[in-house]
Amino acid sequence: MIGSETSRRRSFLQFLVRIGFVGCIGILLIADRAQATSINDPGNGDVIYDWGPSSLSNQSYGVVFTAPQAYLDDFSLTVDSADTNFPFESQVYAWNGTTTVGPALYTSGVQDTTTTMMTYTWDPDITLTTGDEYIAFVTNQPFGSTLGGSGDGQIAAGSGLFEFAEGAPAGGFWQTYTENAEFQADFSATAPSSAVPEPSSVILPLTVLLAAALVLRKRIAPGI
């Protein structure tokens, strides 16, 4: 009877150890799949001007990028107003190589420029098609109608593929320039609504499980 009970406990111990090991491996694999991919096109200290309500045809400034993963978590552009602060929004559209395609995938709330360079970060959490091109930009006339105000703005130059539009940006006349722009963005392979648990939140219960297995192991050691 004692030997049979010890054998059952040892089998249960082996089961707990296997469950803990498989759980740890599974969590590490899930976390690896959910790791974000970033685009980081740093600034070079120069600026590109002018965009905004007082610029030629109320220009919009943006950066074309290729989606490395299926979800755009956030992106950043660095802009200012060279003279008078004015309202603007940021938008994201699909890109066909020459202009925007389809409806806006994201439109931010209205913000105001400042007379010093400021990095603005937006969190669209939108679905993209991996490998396709998109454009993220700032504009004073997001849907062809001005947000009002006056003034000229600048964008920090860098290595992101820069494009600018004269007039309405949606499906409008976009052009390249001799310089590119500063741009940062973070992407993930997992939808924002499908939250992946942090490894630390699951490793703790697994640690407790393994600790319990060790205690049980001591209790069924030979001679007990």
C-alpha positions as CSV (number, residue, x, y, z in Angstrom):
1,M,0.0,0.0,0.0
2,I,2.7,2.5,0.9
3,G,4.7,1.6,-2.2
4,S,1.6,2.0,-4.4
5,E,0.9,5.4,-2.9
6,T,4.5,6.5,-3.4
7,S,4.3,5.4,-7.0
8,R,1.1,7.4,-7.6
9,R,2.6,10.5,-6.0
10,R,5.8,10.1,-8.1
11,S,3.7,9.9,-11.3
12,F,1.8,13.0,-10.3
13,L,5.0,14.8,-9.6
14,Q,6.3,13.9,-13.1
15,F,3.0,15.1,-14.6
16,L,3.4,18.5,-12.8
17,V,6.9,18.9,-14.0
18,R,5.9,18.2,-17.6
19,I,3.0,20.6,-17.4
20,G,5.3,23.3,-16.0
21,F,7.9,22.8,-18.7
22,V,5.5,22.7,-21.6
23,G,3.7,25.8,-20.2
24,C,7.0,27.8,-20.0
25,I,7.9,26.8,-23.6
26,G,4.5,27.8,-24.8
27,I,4.5,31.2,-23.2
28,L,8.0,32.0,-24.6
29,L,6.8,31.0,-28.1
30,I,3.7,33.2,-27.9
31,A,5.7,36.1,-26.6
32,D,8.2,35.8,-29.4
33,R,5.4,35.8,-32.0
34,A,3.9,38.9,-30.4
35,Q,7.1,40.9,-30.4
36,A,6.8,44.3,-32.0
37,T,8.7,45.4,-35.1
38,S,9.7,49.0,-35.4
39,I,10.6,51.5,-38.1
40,N,13.0,54.1,-36.9
41,D,14.0,56.8,-39.4
42,P,15.9,59.3,-37.2
43,G,16.2,63.0,-37.8
44,N,19.4,64.5,-39.2
45,G,19.0,68.0,-37.7
46,D,17.5,69.6,-40.9
47,V,14.0,70.6,-41.6
48,I,11.7,70.6,-44.6
49,Y,9.3,73.6,-45.1
50,D,6.5,74.8,-45.5
51,W,3.3,73.0,-44.8
52,G,0.0,74.2,-43.2
53,P,-2.7,76.8,-43.9
54,S,-0.5,79.6,-45.2
55,S,1.7,77.3,-47.4
56,L,1.2,76.9,-51.2
57,S,-2.2,75.2,-51.6
58,N,-2.2,74.3,-47.9
59,Q,0.4,71.5,-48.2
60,S,0.4,68.2,-46.3
61,Y,3.6,66.5,-45.3
62,G,4.0,62.8,-44.8
63,V,6.1,59.6,-44.9
64,V,5.5,56.5,-47.0
65,F,6.3,53.2,-45.3
66,T,5.9,49.4,-46.0
67,A,4.0,47.5,-43.2
68,P,6.3,44.9,-41.7
69,Q,3.5,43.4,-39.7
70,A,-0.3,43.4,-39.7
71,Y,-1.1,46.0,-37.0
72,L,0.1,49.6,-36.7
73,D,0.3,50.3,-33.0
74,D,1.7,53.8,-33.1
75,F,3.6,56.3,-35.2
76,S,5.4,59.6,-34.7
77,L,6.2,62.7,-36.8
78,T,8.1,65.7,-35.7
79,V,6.7,69.1,-36.8
80,D,6.4,72.7,-35.7
81,S,5.0,76.1,-36.8
82,A,7.6,78.5,-38.1
83,D,5.6,81.5,-37.1
84,T,1.9,81.1,-35.9
85,N,0.5,78.0,-34.3
86,F,-2.3,76.3,-36.3
87,P,-4.6,73.3,-36.0
88,F,-3.8,70.0,-37.8
89,E,-4.6,66.4,-37.8
90,S,-2.7,63.2,-38.7
91,Q,-4.0,60.6,-41.1
92,V,-3.0,57.2,-42.5
93,Y,-4.0,56.0,-46.0
94,A,-3.1,53.1,-48.2
95,W,-0.6,54.2,-50.9
96,N,-0.3,53.1,-54.5
97,G,3.0,54.6,-55.3
98,T,1.8,58.0,-56.4
99,T,-1.2,58.9,-54.2
100,T,-3.5,57.8,-51.4
101,V,-6.0,55.0,-52.1
102,G,-9.4,54.5,-50.5
103,P,-10.8,56.0,-47.4
104,A,-8.7,57.2,-44.4
105,L,-7.6,54.3,-42.3
106,Y,-7.0,56.6,-39.4
107,T,-7.7,60.2,-38.5
108,S,-6.4,61.7,-35.3
109,G,-8.1,64.4,-33.2
110,V,-7.3,68.0,-33.9
111,Q,-4.1,69.3,-32.3
112,D,-2.1,72.5,-32.5
113,T,1.5,73.0,-33.7
114,T,4.0,74.8,-31.5
115,T,6.8,77.2,-32.4
116,T,9.4,74.6,-31.3
117,M,9.9,71.2,-32.9
118,M,7.7,68.6,-31.2
119,T,7.4,64.9,-31.8
120,Y,3.7,63.9,-31.9
121,T,2.8,60.2,-31.4
122,W,-0.5,58.7,-32.4
123,D,-1.9,55.3,-31.5
124,P,-4.2,54.2,-34.3
125,D,-4.3,50.4,-33.6
126,I,-5.3,49.7,-37.2
127,T,-5.1,46.6,-39.4
128,L,-2.7,46.8,-42.3
129,T,-1.7,44.3,-45.0
130,T,1.9,43.1,-44.4
131,G,4.2,44.2,-47.3
132,D,1.8,46.9,-48.6
133,E,2.7,50.6,-48.7
134,Y,0.9,53.3,-46.7
135,I,1.4,57.0,-46.0
136,A,1.2,58.7,-42.6
137,F,1.0,62.5,-42.8
138,V,0.1,65.8,-41.1
139,T,-2.4,68.1,-42.7
140,N,-4.5,71.2,-42.0
141,Q,-7.2,70.0,-44.4
142,P,-7.8,66.3,-43.6
143,F,-10.8,65.9,-45.9
144,G,-10.2,68.8,-48.3
145,S,-11.6,71.4,-45.9
146,T,-9.3,73.6,-43.9
147,L,-9.2,73.4,-40.1
148,G,-8.6,77.2,-40.1
149,G,-5.8,79.2,-38.7
150,S,-2.8,80.6,-40.5
151,G,0.9,80.0,-40.5
152,D,3.6,77.8,-42.0
153,G,5.0,74.7,-40.5
154,Q,8.1,72.5,-40.8
155,I,8.8,68.8,-40.5
156,A,12.1,67.3,-39.2
157,A,14.2,65.9,-42.0
158,G,15.5,62.3,-41.7
159,S,15.5,59.1,-43.7
160,G,11.8,58.3,-44.0
161,L,10.5,58.4,-47.6
162,F,9.0,61.9,-47.7
163,E,6.0,63.0,-49.8
164,F,4.0,66.2,-49.9
165,A,0.6,67.1,-51.3
166,E,-0.7,70.4,-52.6
167,G,-4.4,70.8,-51.9
168,A,-6.6,68.0,-50.6
169,P,-4.4,65.0,-49.5
170,A,-7.0,62.3,-50.2
171,G,-6.3,61.1,-53.8
172,G,-4.5,64.3,-54.4
173,F,-1.3,65.4,-56.2
174,W,1.6,64.0,-54.1
175,Q,5.2,64.7,-54.9
176,T,8.6,63.5,-53.6
177,Y,11.4,65.9,-52.5
178,T,15.2,66.0,-52.4
179,E,15.1,65.3,-48.6
180,N,13.3,62.7,-46.5
181,A,11.7,63.0,-43.1
182,E,12.1,61.7,-39.5
183,F,9.6,58.9,-38.8
184,Q,9.0,56.3,-36.2
185,A,6.4,53.5,-36.0
186,D,5.7,50.3,-34.1
187,F,3.9,47.3,-35.5
188,S,2.8,43.9,-34.1
189,A,1.5,40.7,-35.5
190,T,-1.3,40.4,-33.0
191,A,-4.5,42.4,-33.1
192,P,-4.9,44.9,-30.3
193,S,-8.2,43.1,-29.3
194,S,-6.3,39.8,-29.0
195,A,-4.1,40.7,-26.1
196,V,-1.2,38.3,-25.5
197,P,-0.5,37.7,-21.8
198,E,2.8,39.1,-20.7
199,P,5.3,36.2,-19.9
200,S,5.7,37.5,-16.4
201,S,2.0,37.2,-15.7
202,V,2.0,33.5,-16.5
203,I,5.5,32.5,-15.3
204,L,4.6,33.3,-11.7
205,P,1.8,30.7,-11.5
206,L,4.1,28.2,-13.3
207,T,6.8,28.9,-10.7
208,V,4.3,28.2,-7.9
209,L,3.3,25.0,-9.6
210,L,7.0,23.8,-9.9
211,A,7.6,24.8,-6.3
212,A,4.7,22.6,-5.2
213,A,6.1,19.8,-7.2
214,L,9.5,20.1,-5.4
215,V,7.7,20.0,-2.0
216,L,5.8,16.9,-3.1
217,R,9.1,15.3,-4.3
218,K,10.7,15.7,-0.9
219,R,7.6,14.1,0.7
220,I,7.9,11.0,-1.5
221,A,11.6,10.7,-1.3
222,P,12.8,7.1,-0.6
223,G,12.4,6.1,3.0
224,I,9.5,8.6,3.7
